[in-house]
Amino acid sequence: MASRVMHWSSVERVHIGEPAAEALRAEAEQLAASRVFLLVSGHLRRATDEIAKIEAALGPRHAATWSGMVPHAPRTSVLAAAEAARQAGADLIVSVGGGSVTDAAKIAALLLKHNVTDTAGFEPFRTTVEEDGRVVQPVFAAPDIRVVCLPTTLSGGEFNPLAGATDELTQHKQGYMHRMMAPVAVVLDPVLTRHTPEWLFLSTGVRAADHAVETLASYHSDDFCDGVADSALRLLAEGLPRIKADPGDSAGRLKCQIGAWQSMIPIVGGVPMGASHAIGHILGGSCDVPHGYTSCVMSPFVLAWNAESDTSRQGRISDCLGAPGQSAASAFDRFIRSLGMPRRLAAVGVGKDRLTMVADYTLKDIWGRTNPRPIATAADVLQILERAW
């Protein structure tokens, strides 16, 4: 009988299906926040009235709104967000948007705590990976300012104490983690997600499904995590096609949001992901591939590569996708294609000349050595990448 310890993040409350503005006002009141800093999606701020409604609901508690984040959270943008929060005298940081906005909010709170004022100041806080694959997590004081997240995509980072930012000098996306970097509260408002472009909502939904897939495939999982991942994958397998067919299906959107939440529980609990996630981090930070697309492209190829070694952990994936008896790789490939998502690296703009760099950087990722089929060298990663190209 295997034994393990489950870890929990510092998320205390999740608002399920409540209107975003009302839920955030209640959080600000409960937290006695008087200087609420909004770090928001530029699209939501420019093209919708959602941010204005949130500002109005906060009333005098609203300190400032900042919307300058760009994809993959480069250090310079995260630093600019932190400086804006500093100038506003923020006592609560709120993210409204996708994964990059969410990550930036969590890291900004860390930068404020440690008075980081330039990009070089990020270095002491980032997680590193040694040559032998050992992950080194620096120890540092927790942020003083808490975060509340209102996600508009399905990548699930709002539930994770881990956040990523890209070092523009090396084009390497790096991790920053402290238990108290996770938000104190998350607001799941399906109506807010209606403004998310279809490709982004559906592709990040595949990313969430990939969390569940790599949990179910992992030798480090257990009955509890398998059960949560099973539920997550079934919710996403039902909800995503519903949204593809009817973008106004709020109940379907909420199923997807809950599925994305469930997909993160094993990760936060300590189940490591595999090669799809490790490669995906590099494709995002180094090749500018959207997060969701990385899983659309890589996950079935990783499943197929792993299956050459062992299929004993893959049958439940096919069952959850409504394809019992089929290979997990084929079932997930068919599901992703049904959503109209890309399935090749070339289709998302990754040239063949980048594959060696991606393979090398993958070994430096926190999950570069935790794939079910062992990855020891860059040549192992290249086998997967060349199939996916």
Long-range contacts (C-beta under 8 A, 24 or more apart in sequence): 2-222, 4-220, 4-222, 4-270, 5-270, 6-224, 6-269, 6-270, 7-179, 7-268, 7-269, 7-270, 8-268, 8-269, 9-159, 9-160, 9-161, 9-179, 9-182, 9-268, 10-161, 10-179, 10-180, 10-182, 10-183, 10-184, 11-159, 11-182, 11-183, 11-184, 11-185, 11-186, 12-184, 12-185, 13-184, 13-185, 13-186, 14-185, 14-186, 14-187, 14-188, 14-261, 15-185, 15-186, 15-187, 15-188, 15-189, 16-188, 16-254, 16-258, 17-188, 17-189, 17-190, 17-254, 18-187, 18-189, 19-189, 19-191, 20-50, 20-53, 20-54, 20-96, 20-150, 20-187, 20-189, 20-191, 20-192, 21-53, 21-54, 21-56, 21-57, 22-57, 23-150, 23-187, 23-189, 24-54, 24-57, 24-58, 24-94, 24-148, 24-150, 24-187, 25-57, 25-58, 25-61, 27-148, 27-184, 27-185, 27-187, 28-58, 28-61, 28-92, 31-92, 31-146, 31-184, 33-61, 33-91, 33-92, 34-60, 34-61, 34-91, 35-61, 35-63, 35-88, 35-89, 35-90, 35-91, 35-92, 36-61, 36-62, 36-63, 36-90, 36-91, 36-92, 36-94, 37-63, 37-64, 37-65, 37-66, 37-84, 37-85, 37-88, 37-90, 37-92, 37-93, 37-94, 38-62, 38-64, 38-65, 38-66, 38-94, 38-96, 39-66, 39-67, 39-69, 39-81, 39-85, 39-93, 39-94, 39-95, 39-96, 39-97, 39-101, 39-104, 39-105, 39-108, 40-65, 40-66, 40-67, 40-95, 40-96, 40-97, 40-101, 41-67, 41-69, 41-96, 41-97, 41-98, 41-101, 41-152, 42-67, 42-68, 42-69, 43-195, 44-96, 44-97, 44-152, 44-195, 47-195, 48-195, 50-96, 50-192, 50-195, 51-96, 54-94, 54-96, 54-150, 63-88, 63-89, 63-90, 64-88, 64-90, 69-97, 69-100, 69-101, 69-104, 70-100, 71-100, 71-288, 71-290, 72-100, 72-164, 72-166, 72-173, 72-284, 72-285, 72-288, 73-100, 73-103, 73-104, 73-107, 73-163, 73-164, 73-165, 73-166, 74-165, 74-166, 74-167, 74-168, 75-119, 75-122, 75-165, 75-166, 75-167, 75-168, 76-119, 76-168, 77-104, 78-103, 78-104, 78-107, 78-108, 78-111, 78-165, 79-111, 79-116, 79-117, 79-118, 79-119, 81-105, 81-108, 82-107, 82-108, 82-111, 82-112, 82-116, 83-117, 85-112, 85-145, 86-112, 90-145, 91-145, 92-145, 92-146, 92-147, 92-148, 93-145, 93-146, 93-147, 93-148, 94-147, 94-148, 94-149, 94-150, 95-147, 95-148, 95-149, 95-150, 95-151, 95-158, 95-183, 96-150, 96-152, 96-192, 97-150, 97-151, 97-152, 97-153, 98-151, 98-152, 98-153, 98-155, 98-196, 98-200, 98-204, 99-153, 99-155, 99-157, 99-204, 99-291, 102-149, 102-151, 102-155, 102-157, 102-158, 102-163, 103-157, 103-163, 103-164, 103-165, 104-163, 104-165, 105-147, 105-149, 105-183, 106-147, 106-161, 106-163, 106-176, 106-181, 106-182, 106-183, 107-163, 107-165, 107-176, 107-181, 109-143, 109-144, 109-145, 109-146, 109-147, 109-181, 110-140, 110-143, 110-176, 110-178, 110-181, 112-143, 112-144, 112-145, 113-141, 113-142, 113-143, 113-144, 113-145, 114-140, 114-141, 119-167, 119-168, 122-165, 122-167, 122-174, 122-176, 125-176, 126-174, 126-175, 126-176, 127-162, 127-174, 127-175, 127-176, 127-177, 127-366, 128-364, 129-363, 129-364, 129-365, 129-366, 129-368, 129-369, 133-363, 133-368, 133-369, 135-366, 137-177, 140-178, 142-178, 142-179, 142-180, 142-181, 143-178, 143-180, 143-181, 146-180, 146-183, 146-184, 147-181, 147-182, 147-183, 147-184, 148-183, 148-184, 148-185, 148-186, 148-187, 149-183, 149-185, 149-186, 149-187, 150-186, 150-187, 150-189, 150-192, 151-186, 151-188, 151-193, 151-257, 151-260, 152-192, 152-193, 152-195, 152-196, 153-193, 153-196, 153-200, 153-201, 153-204, 153-292, 154-201, 154-204, 154-205, 154-207, 154-208, 154-236, 154-256, 154-257, 154-259, 154-260, 154-292, 155-204, 155-207, 155-208, 155-260, 155-291, 155-292, 156-207, 156-208, 156-211, 156-260, 156-261, 156-263, 156-264, 156-267, 157-264, 158-183, 158-186, 159-186, 159-261, 159-264, 159-265, 159-268, 160-264, 160-267, 160-268, 161-268, 164-281, 164-285, 166-284, 166-285, 171-285, 171-286, 172-282, 172-285, 172-286, 172-361, 172-364, 173-281, 173-282, 173-284, 173-285, 173-286, 174-285, 175-366, 182-268, 186-261, 188-254, 188-257, 188-258, 188-261, 190-250, 190-251, 190-253, 190-254, 190-257, 191-250, 193-253, 193-257, 194-247, 194-248, 194-250, 194-253, 198-243, 198-244, 198-247, 199-340, 199-341, 200-290, 200-292, 201-243, 201-256, 202-240, 202-243, 202-244, 202-292, 202-339, 202-340, 202-341, 203-290, 203-291, 203-292, 203-293, 203-295, 203-296, 203-339, 203-341, 204-260, 204-291, 204-292, 205-236, 205-239, 205-240, 205-243, 205-256, 205-259, 205-260, 205-292, 205-339, 206-240, 206-292, 206-295, 206-296, 206-299, 206-336, 206-339, 206-341, 207-280, 207-291, 207-292, 207-294, 207-295, 208-232, 208-236, 208-256, 208-259, 208-260, 208-263, 208-264, 209-233, 209-236, 209-237, 209-240, 209-259, 209-263, 209-295, 209-332, 209-335, 210-276, 210-277, 210-280, 210-295, 210-299, 211-260, 211-263, 211-264, 211-266, 211-267, 211-273, 211-277, 212-236, 212-259, 212-262, 212-263, 212-320, 213-276, 213-299, 213-303, 213-317, 213-328, 213-332, 214-273, 214-274, 214-276, 214-277, 214-299, 215-263, 215-266, 215-267, 215-271, 215-273, 216-313, 216-314, 216-316, 216-317, 216-320, 217-274, 217-303, 217-306, 217-313, 217-314, 217-317, 217-328, 217-372, 218-271, 218-272, 218-273, 218-274, 218-313, 218-370, 218-372, 219-313, 219-372, 220-270, 220-271, 220-272, 220-370, 221-266, 221-271, 224-269, 225-265, 225-266, 225-269, 225-271, 226-316, 228-262, 228-263, 228-265, 228-266, 229-262, 229-263, 229-266, 230-316, 230-320, 231-259, 231-262, 232-259, 232-260, 232-261, 232-262, 232-263, 233-259, 233-263, 233-317, 233-320, 233-321, 234-259, 234-320, 235-259, 235-262, 236-260, 236-263, 237-320, 237-321, 237-322, 237-335, 240-339, 241-338, 241-339, 244-338, 244-339, 244-340, 272-366, 272-367, 272-370, 273-367, 273-370, 274-302, 274-306, 274-367, 274-370, 274-371, 274-372, 275-302, 275-305, 275-306, 275-362, 275-367, 275-368, 275-371, 275-375, 275-381, 275-384, 276-302, 277-365, 277-367, 278-362, 278-365, 278-366, 278-367, 278-368, 278-370, 278-371, 279-358, 279-362, 279-365, 279-381, 279-384, 279-385, 281-362, 281-365, 281-367, 282-358, 282-361, 282-362, 282-365, 283-345, 283-348, 283-350, 283-358, 286-354, 286-357, 286-358, 286-361, 287-349, 287-350, 287-354, 287-358, 288-349, 289-348, 289-349, 289-350, 290-348, 292-341, 293-341, 293-342, 293-348, 294-348, 296-336, 296-341, 296-342, 296-343, 297-342, 297-343, 297-344, 297-345, 297-347, 297-348, 297-388, 298-384, 298-388, 299-332, 299-336, 300-329, 300-330, 300-332, 300-333, 300-336, 300-343, 301-329, 301-384, 301-387, 301-388, 302-371, 302-384, 303-327, 303-328, 303-329, 303-332, 304-329, 304-387, 305-373, 305-383, 305-384, 305-387, 306-371, 306-372, 306-373, 308-373, 309-372, 309-373, 310-372, 310-373, 313-372, 344-388, 344-389, 345-385, 345-388, 345-389, 346-389, 350-389, 352-389, 355-382, 355-385, 355-386, 355-389, 356-382, 358-385, 359-385
